[in-house]
Amino acid sequence: MIVDTPELDEEGRLDYWPKQFFDEWKNSLDQLLYGGG
């Protein structure tokens, strides 16, 4: 298993956005509608 560890900058922003980070709603909806993700 690979664990991503994004860092926060001085203004609270992520230095990068890992795949599937906070997008589970979209992934679940895609799977229901299209049978995939």
DSSP file (Angstrom, degrees, kcal/mol; ACC not computed):
  #  RESIDUE AA STRUCTURE BP1 BP2  ACC     N-H-->O    O-->H-N    N-H-->O    O-->H-N    TCO  KAPPA ALPHA  PHI   PSI    X-CA   Y-CA   Z-CA
    1    1 A M              0   0    0      0, 0.0     2,-0.5     0, 0.0     0, 0.0   0.000 360.0 360.0 360.0 136.3    0.0    0.0    0.0
    2    2 A I        -     0   0    0      2,-0.0     2,-0.6     0, 0.0     0, 0.0  -0.884 360.0-156.5-102.2 130.6    1.3    3.5   -0.9
    3    3 A V        -     0   0    0     -2,-0.5     2,-0.3     2,-0.0     0, 0.0  -0.934   5.6-150.6-109.8 120.1    0.5    6.3    1.6
    4    4 A D        -     0   0    0     -2,-0.6    -2,-0.0     1,-0.0     0, 0.0  -0.693   8.2-168.2 -85.8 140.5    0.4    9.8    0.2
    5    5 A T        -     0   0    0     -2,-0.3    -2,-0.0     2,-0.0     2,-0.0  -0.685   6.2-168.6-130.6  80.2    1.3   12.6    2.6
    6    6 A P        -     0   0    0      0, 0.0     2,-0.3     0, 0.0    11,-0.0  -0.364  15.4-136.9 -65.9 149.2    0.5   16.0    1.2
    7    7 A E        -     0   0    0     -2,-0.0     8,-2.1     6,-0.0     2,-0.4  -0.791   7.4-126.9-107.1 150.2    1.9   19.0    3.1
    8    8 A L  B     -A   14   0A   0     -2,-0.3     6,-0.2     6,-0.2     2,-0.1  -0.788  21.9-142.3 -93.2 137.9    0.2   22.2    4.0
    9    9 A D    >   -     0   0    0      4,-2.7     3,-1.8    -2,-0.4    -1,-0.0  -0.219  40.5 -82.0 -85.5-174.3    1.9   25.5    3.0
   10   10 A E  T 3  S+     0   0    0      1,-0.3    -1,-0.1     2,-0.1    -2,-0.0   0.756 131.2  49.6 -61.9 -25.2    1.8   28.7    5.1
   11   11 A E  T 3  S-     0   0    0      2,-0.1    -1,-0.3     0, 0.0    -3,-0.0   0.302 121.9-102.5 -98.6   8.4   -1.6   29.6    3.8
   12   12 A G  S <  S+     0   0    0     -3,-1.8     2,-0.3     1,-0.3    -2,-0.1   0.621  76.3 136.5  84.6  13.2   -3.2   26.2    4.5
   13   13 A R        -     0   0    0      1,-0.1    -4,-2.7     2,-0.0    -1,-0.3  -0.683  57.4-111.7 -94.2 148.8   -3.1   24.9    0.9
   14   14 A L  B     -A    8   0A   0     -2,-0.3    -6,-0.2    -6,-0.2     3,-0.1  -0.509  13.1-138.1 -74.8 144.7   -2.0   21.4    0.0
   15   15 A D  S    S-     0   0    0     -8,-2.1     2,-0.3     1,-0.2    -1,-0.1   0.756  88.0  -1.1 -75.7 -23.2    1.2   21.1   -2.0
   16   16 A Y        -     0   0    0     -9,-0.3    -1,-0.2     2,-0.0    -9,-0.0  -0.968  69.8-123.9-157.6 161.4   -0.5   18.5   -4.2
   17   17 A W        -     0   0    0     -2,-0.3     3,-0.1    -3,-0.1     4,-0.1  -0.891  28.8-141.0-113.0 101.0   -3.9   16.8   -4.4
   18   18 A P    >   -     0   0    0      0, 0.0     3,-1.6     0, 0.0    -2,-0.0  -0.231  34.7 -88.6 -61.4 149.5   -3.6   13.0   -4.3
   19   19 A K  T 3  S+     0   0    0      1,-0.3     3,-0.1     3,-0.0     4,-0.0  -0.329 113.6  13.5 -57.7 136.7   -5.9   11.0   -6.6
   20   20 A Q  T 3  S+     0   0    0      1,-0.2     2,-0.8    -3,-0.1     3,-0.3   0.693  85.8 148.5  67.4  24.0   -9.3   10.3   -4.9
   21   21 A F  S <  S-     0   0    0     -3,-1.6    -1,-0.2     1,-0.2     0, 0.0  -0.812  81.8 -17.4 -90.2 110.9   -8.6   12.8   -2.1
   22   22 A F  S    S+     0   0    0     -2,-0.8    -1,-0.2    -3,-0.1     3,-0.1   0.707 115.1 100.4  66.0  23.8  -12.1   14.2   -1.1
   23   23 A D     >  +     0   0    0     -3,-0.3     4,-2.2     1,-0.1     5,-0.2   0.093  35.3 114.2-122.8  24.7  -13.7   13.0   -4.3
   24   24 A E  H  > S+     0   0    0      1,-0.2     4,-2.8     2,-0.2     5,-0.2   0.833  73.7  59.4 -65.2 -31.9  -15.4    9.8   -3.1
   25   25 A W  H  > S+     0   0    0      2,-0.2     4,-2.4     1,-0.2    -1,-0.2   0.949 109.0  43.7 -59.6 -48.6  -18.9   11.3   -3.7
   26   26 A K  H  > S+     0   0    0      1,-0.2     4,-2.7     2,-0.2    -2,-0.2   0.911 114.1  50.4 -63.0 -43.5  -18.1   11.7   -7.4
   27   27 A N  H  X S+     0   0    0     -4,-2.2     4,-2.1     2,-0.2    -2,-0.2   0.912 112.0  47.2 -62.7 -42.6  -16.5    8.3   -7.6
   28   28 A S  H  X S+     0   0    0     -4,-2.8     4,-2.2     2,-0.2    -2,-0.2   0.910 113.0  48.5 -65.5 -42.6  -19.5    6.7   -6.0
   29   29 A L  H  X S+     0   0    0     -4,-2.4     4,-2.8    -5,-0.2     5,-0.3   0.918 110.9  50.6 -64.1 -44.0  -22.0    8.5   -8.3
   30   30 A D  H  X>S+     0   0    0     -4,-2.7     4,-3.2     1,-0.2     6,-0.8   0.908 110.3  50.2 -58.7 -42.7  -19.9    7.6  -11.4
   31   31 A Q  H  X5S+     0   0    0     -4,-2.1     4,-1.5     4,-0.2    -1,-0.2   0.908 113.0  45.8 -64.8 -41.3  -20.0    3.9  -10.3
   32   32 A L  H  <5S+     0   0    0     -4,-2.2    -2,-0.2     2,-0.2    -1,-0.2   0.916 122.0  36.5 -65.8 -43.4  -23.8    4.0   -9.8
   33   33 A L  H  <5S+     0   0    0     -4,-2.8    -2,-0.2    -5,-0.2    -3,-0.2   0.881 135.1  18.2 -78.8 -39.4  -24.5    5.8  -13.0
   34   34 A Y  H  <5S-     0   0    0     -4,-3.2    -3,-0.2     2,-0.3    -2,-0.2   0.475  95.2-118.3-117.3  -5.0  -21.9    4.2  -15.3
   35   35 A G  S  <<S+     0   0    0     -4,-1.5     2,-0.2    -5,-0.5    -4,-0.2   0.713  88.9  61.1  74.0  19.2  -20.7    1.1  -13.6
   36   36 A G              0   0    0     -6,-0.8    -1,-0.3    -9,-0.1    -2,-0.3  -0.793 360.0 360.0-153.5-165.5  -17.2    2.3  -13.3
   37   37 A G              0   0    0     -2,-0.2    -6,-0.1    -3,-0.1    -7,-0.1   0.430 360.0 360.0-147.2 360.0  -15.2    5.1  -11.8
